[in-house]
Amino acid sequence: MINCRLNINFESHILEVRLKESTKFQEYDQLIKSKNDQVIIDLSEREKNQIDGLKLSKSGFELIPTYLDVESVKELKIVGYKDIKFPTQLFRPFKNLTRLEIKDSLNENSFIGLENLEILELSENKIDIEENTFKALINLKQLIFTSCYFGNFHKTNGRENLKQLKLKDCTFADFRLEYLELFKNLENLQIFTSRFAKSEIKSFNRFEKLKILETDLEEEMHLKSNLEILSLEFQSFKPHASFNGLKFLNIRVECPLNQIEHLNQLNQLEFLDFKLPNKLTKKFNQVNLPKLKFLVLTCRNTPNFNQSLQNLQGLELIGASFMPRDQLKNLKSLDYLAFIDPSELYSFHGTTFSTIKNLKFLKIENDYNQFPFDDDKRNRINEEMSKLFESPENVLFYDDMCVI
């Protein structure tokens, strides 16, 4: 950016200075001679300086409206203005802004003029939100708070057009979960590692349009039956027929299933991630999920996979012992297979899965220990693993133990 008109006199002056031969001024010279919108911005022609996305850090915000056509800016990110107090009307010139990210600083009433804003992301802020803080954001659809502390959060802050609310690593001094019910059209709710005041909410049923719920909340709550995506860490979950619209389910951490056959009531399920107790390994053969496309299974003993899973395209096994021969024979559509932190890699090179004709990607990942194999054994294992593929000659081994 050069804040003056570009002309021959300016170019001559630059070339006459003592640093004429320096790399820096050679670059200036080339930019000036090839002046176009892609490589240089003439700050004297504000109306021509249009930009879709802009990131600002530490200083210079007040100069932007002078040199840029701010109405052209669609996305704005502000970082490092922690000790600077923004004026109330700061964002009014950004009439067409649709996404705003602010890190380290926020003043109440800072959003006047942002009627077209759809996404607001605030992080590492200490916020006192008054009743009218978000009043101007009439079209806000997505609100994200990360590592924020709220000293004040009034019940009257509901945004009727809000579709997605994400809270991560936040602390609320007086905010109760039941205040969320004011977001009447909420479709996507994510709450992780956040602390609230004591809450009396016991059910998500009042969120009539909620389709996605992801949370690590420990409080037991009644889950909405028409969810499409559900991810829980600590709450118990018992599948039943009212959840038959569920397409994505993650209950890996602390939500063990007591009866494996209950999964069969989730007949629309396409993605499943859960922990299989050893006592239910044999009963896994009772699973009937014909629409399942991707399965992440944490288990010690690898179960048999029946014919109802013939449409499964991806399978990840976490912490599993390697299975006997042809344990995956019914997975005829499988093209992705991953073993994460396997416990018995030594036995794998003797296993063949000749029925998996569509396998395109095999991943073996161990975060805890390096595989202690000499070169000869690695080569033997690689040779056996290449036989898993329909065209072994096209198999590429990466980092000795990963096949792509």
Residue pairs with C-beta under 8 A, 6 or more apart in sequence:
1 40
1 41
1 43
1 67
2 28
2 40
2 42
2 43
3 43
3 44
3 67
4 10
4 43
4 44
5 42
5 44
6 32
6 35
6 42
10 32
11 29
11 32
11 33
14 20
14 25
14 28
14 29
14 32
15 25
15 29
17 25
19 25
31 39
31 40
32 40
35 42
37 48
41 49
41 67
42 48
42 49
43 49
43 67
46 66
46 67
46 68
46 69
47 69
48 69
49 67
49 68
49 69
50 68
50 69
50 72
51 68
51 69
51 72
51 73
52 72
52 73
52 74
52 75
53 73
53 74
53 75
53 76
53 77
54 64
54 68
54 73
54 75
54 76
54 77
55 76
55 77
55 78
55 79
56 64
56 76
56 77
56 78
56 79
56 81
57 78
57 79
57 80
58 79
58 80
58 81
61 78
61 81
61 86
61 90
64 70
65 93
70 93
70 94
71 93
71 94
71 95
71 96
72 96
73 94
73 96
73 97
74 96
74 97
74 98
74 99
75 97
75 98
75 99
75 100
76 94
76 97
76 99
76 100
76 101
77 100
77 101
77 102
77 103
78 100
78 101
78 102
78 103
78 105
79 103
79 104
80 103
80 104
81 104
81 105
82 104
82 105
83 105
84 105
85 107
86 105
86 107
86 110
88 107
88 109
88 110
88 112
89 112
89 113
90 110
91 97
91 100
91 110
91 111
91 112
91 113
91 114
92 112
92 113
93 113
94 113
94 114
95 113
95 115
95 116
96 116
97 114
97 116
97 117
98 116
98 117
98 118
98 119
99 117
99 118
99 119
99 120
99 121
100 114
100 117
100 119
100 120
100 121
101 121
101 122
101 123
102 121
102 122
102 123
102 125
103 122
103 123
103 124
103 125
104 123
104 124
104 125
105 125
106 122
106 125
106 127
108 127
108 128
108 129
108 130
108 133
109 130
109 132
109 133
111 117
111 120
111 133
111 134
111 136
111 137
112 136
113 136
114 136
114 137
115 136
115 137
115 138
115 139
116 139
117 137
117 139
117 140
118 139
118 140
118 141
118 142
119 140
119 141
119 142
119 144
120 137
120 140
120 142
120 143
120 144
121 144
121 146
122 144
122 145
122 146
122 148
123 144
123 145
123 146
123 147
123 148
124 146
124 147
124 148
125 148
125 149
126 148
126 149
126 151
127 148
127 149
127 150
127 151
127 152
128 150
128 151
128 152
129 150
129 152
129 153
129 154
129 157
130 152
130 154
131 154
131 156
131 157
133 157
134 140
134 157
134 159
137 159
138 161
139 161
140 159
140 161
140 162
141 161
141 162
141 163
141 164
142 162
142 163
142 164
142 165
142 166
143 159
143 162
143 164
143 165
143 166
144 165
144 166
144 168
145 166
145 167
145 168
145 170
146 166
146 168
146 169
146 170
147 168
147 169
147 170
148 170
148 171
149 170
149 171
149 173
150 170
150 171
150 172
150 173
150 175
151 173
152 173
152 174
153 172
153 173
153 174
153 175
153 179
155 179
155 182
156 182
157 179
157 182
158 179
158 182
158 183
158 184
159 183
160 183
160 184
160 185
161 185
162 183
162 185
162 186
163 185
163 186
163 187
163 188
164 186
164 187
164 188
164 189
164 190
165 180
165 183
165 186
165 188
165 189
165 190
166 188
166 190
166 191
167 190
167 191
167 192
167 194
168 190
168 191
168 192
168 193
168 194
169 192
169 193
169 194
170 194
170 195
171 194
171 195
172 194
172 195
172 196
172 197
173 197
174 197
175 196
175 197
176 196
176 197
176 198
176 199
176 200
176 201
177 196
177 199
177 201
177 219
178 199
178 200
178 201
180 186
180 189
180 201
180 207
181 201
181 206
181 207
183 207
184 208
184 209
185 209
186 207
186 209
186 210
187 209
187 210
187 211
187 212
188 210
188 211
188 212
189 204
189 207
189 210
189 212
189 213
189 214
189 215
190 212
190 213
190 214
190 215
191 214
191 215
191 216
191 217
192 214
192 215
192 216
193 216
199 219
201 219
201 221
202 221
202 222
203 221
203 222
203 224
204 210
204 213
204 221
204 222
204 223
204 224
205 222
205 224
207 224
210 224
210 227
211 226
211 227
211 228
211 229
212 227
212 228
212 229
212 230
213 223
213 224
213 227
213 229
213 230
213 231
214 229
214 230
214 231
214 250
215 231
215 232
215 233
215 235
216 232
216 233
216 234
217 234
217 235
218 234
218 235
219 235
220 235
220 236
221 235
223 230
223 235
223 237
223 243
225 242
225 243
225 245
226 245
227 243
227 245
227 246
228 245
228 246
228 247
228 248
229 246
229 247
229 248
230 237
230 243
230 246
230 248
230 249
230 250
230 251
231 248
231 249
231 250
231 251
232 250
232 251
232 253
232 255
233 253
233 254
233 255
234 253
234 254
234 255
235 255
236 255
237 251
237 255
237 257
238 258
238 262
239 257
239 262
239 263
239 265
239 266
240 262
240 265
241 265
243 265
243 266
244 265
244 266
244 267
244 268
245 268
246 266
246 268
246 269
247 268
247 269
247 270
247 271
248 269
248 270
248 271
249 266
249 269
249 271
249 272
249 273
249 274
250 271
250 273
250 274
250 296
251 257
251 273
251 274
251 275
252 273
252 274
252 275
252 296
252 298
253 275
255 274
255 275
256 275
256 277
257 263
257 274
257 276
257 277
257 280
260 276
260 280
260 283
260 284
260 286
260 287
261 283
261 286
261 287
263 269
263 272
263 287
263 289
264 286
264 287
264 288
264 289
266 289
267 288
267 289
267 290
267 291
268 291
269 289
269 291
269 292
270 291
270 292
270 293
270 294
271 292
271 293
271 294
271 295
272 289
272 292
272 294
272 295
272 296
273 295
273 296
273 297
274 296
274 297
274 298
275 298
275 299
276 284
276 297
276 298
276 299
276 303
278 299
278 300
278 301
281 299
281 301
281 302
281 303
282 303
284 303
284 304
284 305
285 303
285 304
285 306
287 306
287 308
287 309
288 306
288 308
289 308
289 309
290 308
290 309
290 310
290 311
291 311
292 309
292 311
292 312
293 311
293 312
293 313
293 314
294 312
294 313
294 314
294 315
295 309
295 312
295 314
295 315
295 316
296 316
296 318
297 303
297 315
297 316
297 317
297 318
297 320
298 318
298 319
299 317
299 318
299 319
299 320
300 319
300 320
300 321
300 343
301 320
301 321
302 317
302 320
302 321
302 322
302 323
302 327
304 327
305 312
305 327
305 328
305 330
305 331
306 330
307 330
309 330
309 331
310 330
310 331
310 332
310 333
311 333
312 331
312 333
312 334
313 333
313 334
313 335
313 336
314 334
314 335
314 336
314 337
314 338
315 328
315 331
315 334
315 336
315 337
315 338
316 338
316 339
316 340
317 338
317 339
317 340
317 342
318 340
318 341
319 340
319 341
319 342
319 343
320 339
320 342
320 343
321 342
321 343
321 344
321 347
322 339
322 342
322 344
322 345
322 347
322 348
322 351
323 351
324 351
325 351
325 352
326 352
326 353
326 354
326 355
327 353
328 334
328 337
328 353
328 355
328 356
329 353
329 355
330 355
331 355
331 356
332 355
332 356
332 357
332 358
333 358
334 356
334 358
334 359
335 358
335 359
335 360
335 361
336 359
336 360
336 361
336 363
337 356
337 359
337 361
337 362
337 363
338 362
338 363
338 364
338 365
339 345
339 348
339 363
339 364
339 365
340 365
341 365
341 366
341 367
341 368
342 348
342 364
342 366
345 364
345 366
345 371
348 381
348 384
348 385
349 380
349 381
349 384
349 385
350 384
351 384
352 384
352 387
352 388
353 359
353 388
354 387
356 388
357 390
358 390
359 388
359 389
359 390
361 403
361 404
362 385
362 388
362 389
362 402
362 403
362 404
363 402
363 403
364 401
364 402
364 403
365 402
366 401
371 378
371 400
371 401
373 381
378 400
378 401
382 397
382 400
382 403
385 395
385 403
386 392
386 395
386 397
386 403
389 395
395 403
396 403
396 404
397 403
398 404
